[in-house]
Structures are given as structure tokens and as C-alpha cells.
Amino acid sequence: MKNINFFEKVYAVTKLIPVGKVTSYGAIAAYLGTARSARMVGWALNSSSMDVTIPAHRVVNRKGILTGKNHFDGTNLMQQLLENEGIKIEDNQIQNLETVYWNPLIELAIQ
């Protein structure tokens, strides 16, 4: 991923999140070697809202809260997309976070 800007790196990692899994802004930032840039990951994903190839709905905060939901068309689109993938949500928070959490530091580690 050399010579690609930060937003493009965020998009590349986000595209790797499997259906039915979620990760956090901080986990993507840590994977990219910029652990203190979780907010920038959020900005990148907010900027990607028109690109349907980037599953930004699969990125939540570290507690599983749908903090990015206001950046999707319609008030419940993010939740609907996640629920369509089998993820349980109550009060804007993923209920089974430990079972659906995808950590790029582990999942994308070079074997």
C-alpha cells in the first residue's frame, strides 16, 4: 500500500471486513500504524459515503456503538445494513460485539 494516501488505505482495509463482521475506527488506525488517528478514519469513511463498494457501515466505535449512523442516508440505514448481515443491535449498539468483531491486526497479519 505504498504511496497511497491515508484515506485510500482506510478504504482498502474497510473493503476487507467480511460480511457479518464489524471493526472499530481505532482498530483500522492501529493496523495502519497510526493508532491515535481513529478520528481520521472516521473522516475518511464519512468522505466515502457515495462509494457503495466501501462497507463503511461495518465500522463502529470501540464499544460497538453506531456513531457513524448520521452519515448514512436515512436515520436507520446503517443499522438496517448491519441487521441484514445478521448483526444484533439494540439502542444503537451491537449486542454481540465479541462474536462479530474483526480485528485487522489479527485477521490481516502476515502468516
MDTraj code that builds the backbone (N, CA, C; nanometers):
import mdtraj as md
import numpy as np

residues = "MET LYS ASN ILE ASN PHE PHE GLU LYS VAL TYR ALA VAL THR LYS LEU ILE PRO VAL GLY LYS VAL THR SER TYR GLY ALA ILE ALA ALA TYR LEU GLY THR ALA ARG SER ALA ARG MET VAL GLY TRP ALA LEU ASN SER SER SER MET ASP VAL THR ILE PRO ALA HIS ARG VAL VAL ASN ARG LYS GLY ILE LEU THR GLY LYS ASN HIS PHE ASP GLY THR ASN LEU MET GLN GLN LEU LEU GLU ASN GLU GLY ILE LYS ILE GLU ASP ASN GLN ILE GLN ASN LEU GLU THR VAL TYR TRP ASN PRO LEU ILE GLU LEU ALA ILE GLN".split()
xyz = np.array([
    [0.0834, -0.1200, 0.0000],
    [0.0000, 0.0000, 0.0000],
    [0.0868, 0.1249, 0.0000],
    [0.2041, 0.1134, -0.0531],
    [0.2975, 0.2248, -0.0551],
    [0.2468, 0.3353, -0.1485],
    [0.2728, 0.4587, -0.1100],
    [0.2384, 0.5765, -0.1892],
    [0.0884, 0.5974, -0.2096],
    [0.0070, 0.5435, -0.1234],
    [-0.1370, 0.5663, -0.1287],
    [-0.1716, 0.6571, -0.0110],
    [-0.2575, 0.7548, -0.0337],
    [-0.2883, 0.8454, 0.0779],
    [-0.3669, 0.7729, 0.1873],
    [-0.3734, 0.8359, 0.3032],
    [-0.4341, 0.7739, 0.4219],
    [-0.5781, 0.7301, 0.3975],
    [-0.6592, 0.8151, 0.3356],
    [-0.7989, 0.7793, 0.3109],
    [-0.8073, 0.6529, 0.2258],
    [-0.7245, 0.6425, 0.1229],
    [-0.7257, 0.5239, 0.0364],
    [-0.6855, 0.3989, 0.1137],
    [-0.5929, 0.4129, 0.2072],
    [-0.5545, 0.2987, 0.2908],
    [-0.6709, 0.2556, 0.3795],
    [-0.7425, 0.3527, 0.4343],
    [-0.8611, 0.3223, 0.5159],
    [-0.9632, 0.2470, 0.4312],
    [-0.9870, 0.2946, 0.3101],
    [-1.0847, 0.2295, 0.2226],
    [-1.0417, 0.0865, 0.1900],
    [-0.9139, 0.0656, 0.1649],
    [-0.8638, -0.0678, 0.1311],
    [-0.8876, -0.1662, 0.2455],
    [-0.8603, -0.1233, 0.3693],
    [-0.8824, -0.2106, 0.4847],
    [-1.0322, -0.2345, 0.5046],
    [-1.1121, -0.1305, 0.4937],
    [-1.2561, -0.1419, 0.5145],
    [-1.3185, -0.2411, 0.4162],
    [-1.2699, -0.2425, 0.2940],
    [-1.3218, -0.3353, 0.1931],
    [-1.2935, -0.4809, 0.2291],
    [-1.2002, -0.5053, 0.3200],
    [-1.1644, -0.6417, 0.3588],
    [-1.2491, -0.6963, 0.4746],
    [-1.3287, -0.6107, 0.5377],
    [-1.4123, -0.6555, 0.6504],
    [-1.5181, -0.7506, 0.5943],
    [-1.5220, -0.8739, 0.6433],
    [-1.6190, -0.9706, 0.5898],
    [-1.7639, -0.9344, 0.6241],
    [-1.8536, -0.9811, 0.5417],
    [-1.9972, -0.9663, 0.5680],
    [-2.0271, -1.0299, 0.7036],
    [-2.1068, -0.9598, 0.7852],
    [-2.1441, -1.0123, 0.9158],
    [-2.0423, -0.9847, 1.0244],
    [-1.9406, -0.9052, 0.9940],
    [-1.8373, -0.8671, 1.0911],
    [-1.8292, -0.7151, 1.0975],
    [-1.7766, -0.6643, 1.2078],
    [-1.7517, -0.5205, 1.2228],
    [-1.6135, -0.5011, 1.2823],
    [-1.5624, -0.3823, 1.2661],
    [-1.4387, -0.3439, 1.3324],
    [-1.4563, -0.2013, 1.3831],
    [-1.3521, -0.1484, 1.4460],
    [-1.3620, -0.0134, 1.5013],
    [-1.2699, 0.0821, 1.4268],
    [-1.2982, 0.2093, 1.4421],
    [-1.2138, 0.3121, 1.3825],
    [-1.0710, 0.2976, 1.4337],
    [-1.0584, 0.2739, 1.5637],
    [-0.9262, 0.2601, 1.6255],
    [-0.8507, 0.1389, 1.5769],
    [-0.9212, 0.0297, 1.5504],
    [-0.8541, -0.0911, 1.5016],
    [-0.7969, -0.0681, 1.3624],
    [-0.8702, 0.0030, 1.2785],
    [-0.8183, 0.0347, 1.1451],
    [-0.6973, 0.1260, 1.1575],
    [-0.7075, 0.2272, 1.2433],
    [-0.5958, 0.3197, 1.2639],
    [-0.4720, 0.2445, 1.3137],
    [-0.4912, 0.1551, 1.4097],
    [-0.3785, 0.0780, 1.4638],
    [-0.3165, -0.0094, 1.3555],
    [-0.3993, -0.0725, 1.2740],
    [-0.3480, -0.1564, 1.1658],
    [-0.2630, -0.0749, 1.0685],
    [-0.3043, 0.0493, 1.0447],
    [-0.2306, 0.1354, 0.9522],
    [-0.1089, 0.2006, 1.0163],
    [-0.0839, 0.1689, 1.1436],
    [0.0336, 0.2228, 1.2117],
    [0.0145, 0.3629, 1.2643],
    [-0.1105, 0.4060, 1.2740],
    [-0.1419, 0.5403, 1.3226],
    [-0.2475, 0.5296, 1.4319],
    [-0.2124, 0.4607, 1.5387],
    [-0.3079, 0.4243, 1.6439],
    [-0.3866, 0.5425, 1.6998],
    [-0.3327, 0.6611, 1.6940],
    [-0.4016, 0.7769, 1.7517],
    [-0.4867, 0.8516, 1.6475],
    [-0.5126, 0.7856, 1.5349],
    [-0.5848, 0.8519, 1.4258],
    [-0.7242, 0.7956, 1.4009],
    [-0.7888, 0.7431, 1.5041],
    [-0.9229, 0.6865, 1.4876],
    [-1.0193, 0.7894, 1.4296],
    [-1.0088, 0.9118, 1.4733],
    [-1.0991, 1.0165, 1.4235],
    [-1.0777, 1.0410, 1.2740],
    [-0.9522, 1.0331, 1.2289],
    [-0.9241, 1.0495, 1.0853],
    [-0.9847, 0.9349, 1.0052],
    [-0.9852, 0.8148, 1.0628],
    [-1.0504, 0.7014, 0.9968],
    [-1.1982, 0.7345, 0.9777],
    [-1.2603, 0.7900, 1.0801],
    [-1.3996, 0.8316, 1.0703],
    [-1.4214, 0.9352, 0.9615],
    [-1.3317, 1.0319, 0.9521],
    [-1.3432, 1.1341, 0.8475],
    [-1.3317, 1.0709, 0.7093],
    [-1.2394, 0.9770, 0.6960],
    [-1.2214, 0.9085, 0.5676],
    [-1.3492, 0.8355, 0.5285],
    [-1.4068, 0.7633, 0.6244],
    [-1.5277, 0.6873, 0.5938],
    [-1.6464, 0.7786, 0.5663],
    [-1.6522, 0.8916, 0.6348],
    [-1.7572, 0.9889, 0.6072],
    [-1.7445, 1.0404, 0.4640],
    [-1.6217, 1.0582, 0.4185],
    [-1.5982, 1.1062, 0.2822],
    [-1.6319, 1.0010, 0.1772],
    [-1.6423, 0.8767, 0.2180],
    [-1.6672, 0.7675, 0.1233],
    [-1.8142, 0.7367, 0.1050],
    [-1.9013, 0.8163, 0.1648],
    [-2.0434, 0.7815, 0.1715],
    [-2.1088, 0.7562, 0.0359],
    [-2.0564, 0.8081, -0.0699],
    [-2.1164, 0.7883, -0.2011],
    [-2.0629, 0.6628, -0.2703],
    [-1.9592, 0.6014, -0.2180],
    [-1.8983, 0.4844, -0.2799],
    [-1.9543, 0.3569, -0.2151],
    [-2.0439, 0.2894, -0.2847],
    [-2.1083, 0.1710, -0.2284],
    [-2.0142, 0.0508, -0.2179],
    [-1.8958, 0.0598, -0.2771],
    [-1.8004, -0.0513, -0.2669],
    [-1.7256, -0.0509, -0.1346],
    [-1.7408, 0.0559, -0.0569],
    [-1.6746, 0.0665, 0.0729],
    [-1.7795, 0.0425, 0.1813],
    [-1.7729, -0.0715, 0.2522],
    [-1.8743, -0.1041, 0.3531],
    [-1.8524, -0.0304, 0.4847],
    [-1.8658, 0.1018, 0.4796],
    [-1.8416, 0.1857, 0.5973],
    [-1.9360, 0.1519, 0.7122],
    [-2.0495, 0.0902, 0.6828],
    [-2.1451, 0.0536, 0.7886],
    [-2.0861, -0.0512, 0.8827],
    [-1.9787, -0.1181, 0.8425],
    [-1.9163, -0.2214, 0.9254],
    [-1.8121, -0.1652, 1.0211],
    [-1.8019, -0.0340, 1.0309],
    [-1.7054, 0.0286, 1.1221],
    [-1.7834, 0.1055, 1.2287],
    [-1.7563, 0.0709, 1.3546],
    [-1.8258, 0.1282, 1.4690],
    [-1.7223, 0.1778, 1.5699],
    [-1.7678, 0.2369, 1.6786],
    [-1.6703, 0.2769, 1.7792],
    [-1.6284, 0.1555, 1.8620],
    [-1.5325, 0.1721, 1.9504],
    [-1.4745, 0.0581, 2.0230],
    [-1.5734, -0.0126, 2.1147],
    [-1.6834, 0.0541, 2.1463],
    [-1.7859, -0.0069, 2.2315],
    [-1.8991, -0.0689, 2.1499],
    [-1.8863, -0.0638, 2.0177],
    [-1.9898, -0.1202, 1.9319],
    [-2.1060, -0.0276, 1.9048],
    [-2.0890, 0.1001, 1.9342],
    [-2.1962, 0.1979, 1.9124],
    [-2.1891, 0.2493, 1.7689],
    [-2.3043, 0.2640, 1.7065],
    [-2.3137, 0.3089, 1.5679],
    [-2.2959, 0.4605, 1.5597],
    [-2.1778, 0.5067, 1.5909],
    [-2.1521, 0.6505, 1.5953],
    [-2.1562, 0.7158, 1.4574],
    [-2.1367, 0.6389, 1.3524],
    [-2.1377, 0.6962, 1.2178],
    [-2.2723, 0.6961, 1.1495],
    [-2.3768, 0.6561, 1.2206],
    [-2.5080, 0.6377, 1.1576],
    [-2.5647, 0.7649, 1.0952],
    [-2.5283, 0.8800, 1.1465],
    [-2.5818, 1.0058, 1.0928],
    [-2.5259, 1.0406, 0.9559],
    [-2.4232, 0.9683, 0.9131],
    [-2.3610, 0.9955, 0.7835],
    [-2.4172, 0.9073, 0.6722],
    [-2.5204, 0.8297, 0.7054],
    [-2.5861, 0.7452, 0.6064],
    [-2.7210, 0.8062, 0.5716],
    [-2.7654, 0.7855, 0.4473],
    [-2.8976, 0.8331, 0.4082],
    [-3.0021, 0.7627, 0.4933],
    [-3.0953, 0.8367, 0.5459],
    [-3.1983, 0.7784, 0.6316],
    [-3.1433, 0.7576, 0.7720],
    [-3.2291, 0.7655, 0.8698],
    [-3.1836, 0.7597, 1.0086],
    [-3.1394, 0.6215, 1.0529],
    [-3.1912, 0.5155, 0.9902],
    [-3.1579, 0.3813, 1.0362],
    [-3.0865, 0.2964, 0.9325],
    [-3.0339, 0.3567, 0.8258],
    [-2.9726, 0.2783, 0.7189],
    [-2.8541, 0.1958, 0.7685],
    [-2.7676, 0.2548, 0.8483],
    [-2.6514, 0.1811, 0.8992],
    [-2.6972, 0.0578, 0.9776],
    [-2.7939, 0.0776, 1.0659],
    [-2.8463, -0.0329, 1.1452],
    [-2.9101, -0.1389, 1.0553],
    [-2.9868, -0.0960, 0.9574],
    [-3.0526, -0.1903, 0.8667],
    [-2.9512, -0.2735, 0.7894],
    [-2.8457, -0.2093, 0.7422],
    [-2.7420, -0.2813, 0.6679],
    [-2.6755, -0.3872, 0.7564],
    [-2.6455, -0.3498, 0.8801],
    [-2.5830, -0.4448, 0.9727],
    [-2.6787, -0.5580, 1.0092],
    [-2.8025, -0.5242, 1.0352],
    [-2.9008, -0.6279, 1.0689],
    [-2.9226, -0.7242, 0.9524],
    [-2.9159, -0.6727, 0.8302],
    [-2.9281, -0.7588, 0.7124],
    [-2.8133, -0.8589, 0.7040],
    [-2.7025, -0.8287, 0.7716],
    [-2.5876, -0.9182, 0.7746],
    [-2.5891, -1.0071, 0.8991],
    [-2.6975, -0.9999, 0.9766],
    [-2.7128, -1.0865, 1.0924],
    [-2.6609, -1.0310, 1.2235],
    [-2.6282, -0.9031, 1.2266],
    [-2.5747, -0.8419, 1.3478],
    [-2.6901, -0.7873, 1.4319],
    [-2.6902, -0.8211, 1.5598],
    [-2.7958, -0.7788, 1.6523],
    [-2.7624, -0.6417, 1.7107],
    [-2.8585, -0.5502, 1.7040],
    [-2.8381, -0.4138, 1.7525],
    [-2.9563, -0.3723, 1.8391],
    [-2.9255, -0.3125, 1.9535],
    [-3.0264, -0.2537, 2.0407],
    [-2.9757, -0.1177, 2.0863],
    [-3.0620, -0.0193, 2.0799],
    [-3.0264, 0.1171, 2.1224],
    [-2.8961, 0.1643, 2.0587],
    [-2.8835, 0.1430, 1.9288],
    [-2.7669, 0.1873, 1.8503],
    [-2.6360, 0.1213, 1.8911],
    [-2.6418, 0.0052, 1.9539],
    [-2.5202, -0.0634, 1.9967],
    [-2.5272, -0.2114, 1.9580],
    [-2.4175, -0.2618, 1.9055],
    [-2.4089, -0.4027, 1.8689],
    [-2.4102, -0.4863, 1.9956],
    [-2.4969, -0.5863, 1.9985],
    [-2.5154, -0.6671, 2.1183],
    [-2.4152, -0.7819, 2.1308],
    [-2.3704, -0.8361, 2.0223],
    [-2.2788, -0.9494, 2.0251],
    [-2.1420, -0.9098, 1.9703],
    [-2.0922, -0.7966, 2.0164],
    [-1.9692, -0.7402, 1.9609],
    [-1.8524, -0.8385, 1.9634],
    [-1.8367, -0.9109, 2.0750],
    [-1.7220, -1.0019, 2.0848],
    [-1.7262, -1.1129, 1.9801],
    [-1.8440, -1.1498, 1.9330],
    [-1.8530, -1.2565, 1.8324],
    [-1.8451, -1.2051, 1.6896],
    [-1.8770, -1.0798, 1.6668],
    [-1.8742, -1.0269, 1.5302],
    [-1.7564, -0.9318, 1.5056],
    [-1.6735, -0.9131, 1.6062],
    [-1.5613, -0.8182, 1.5940],
    [-1.4503, -0.8774, 1.5080],
    [-1.4047, -0.7991, 1.4128],
    [-1.2982, -0.8365, 1.3205],
    [-1.1820, -0.7410, 1.3440],
    [-1.0685, -0.7940, 1.3879],
    [-0.9524, -0.7109, 1.4186],
    [-0.8506, -0.7249, 1.3070],
    [-0.8290, -0.6190, 1.2281],
    [-0.7357, -0.6303, 1.1153],
    [-0.5925, -0.6638, 1.1582],
    [-0.5536, -0.6238, 1.2790],
    [-0.4182, -0.6582, 1.3260],
    [-0.3999, -0.8090, 1.3362],
    [-0.5071, -0.8795, 1.3686],
    [-0.5016, -1.0256, 1.3792],
    [-0.5369, -1.0900, 1.2463],
    [-0.6492, -1.0478, 1.1887],
    [-0.7002, -1.1116, 1.0672],
    [-0.6127, -1.0896, 0.9442],
    [-0.5426, -0.9791, 0.9398],
    [-0.4597, -0.9485, 0.8227],
    [-0.3110, -0.9652, 0.8506],
    [-0.2780, -1.0263, 0.9653],
    [-0.1376, -1.0495, 0.9998],
    [-0.0750, -1.1429, 0.8961],
    [0.0462, -1.1126, 0.8624],
    [0.1178, -1.1978, 0.7668],
    [0.1522, -1.3290, 0.8356],
    [0.1062, -1.4356, 0.7769],
    [0.1280, -1.5688, 0.8348],
    [0.2672, -1.6190, 0.8010],
])
top = md.Topology()
chain = top.add_chain()
for i, resn in enumerate(residues, 1):
    res = top.add_residue(resn, chain, resSeq=i)
    for name in ("N", "CA", "C"):
        top.add_atom(name, md.element.get_by_symbol(name[0]), res)
traj = md.Trajectory(xyz[None], top)
